[in-house]
């Protein structure tokens, strides 16, 4: 399975890192990121994992198995985690309550007000 070169380049540029800076952060040779981005070399599973941690994305995203950038839940605030779980449960009431608390508004009840 091959690393998506375009995604590596996009994530690196979005974070404002040069190829050399990213290589240093990942403890790689200074030209290695260039080789990955040009398709001249493929990273090991360990390196793909380290890249995923560096950019807070899944390895599936880096390998092109999904198009969604999935952040690790431990990087989210407690309220954001509750929102993710409510969304996964399709809990519209829970989602609206979280938004209502966040923006100090009354939750939507579904009833028409007079």
Buried (B, 14 or more C-beta within 10 A) or exposed (E): EEBBBEBBBEBBEEEEBEBBBBBBBBEBEEEBBBBBBEEEBEBEEEBBEBBBEBBBBBBBBBBBEEEEEEBEEEEEEEEBEBBEEBEEEEBEEBBBBBBEEEEEEEBEEEEEEE
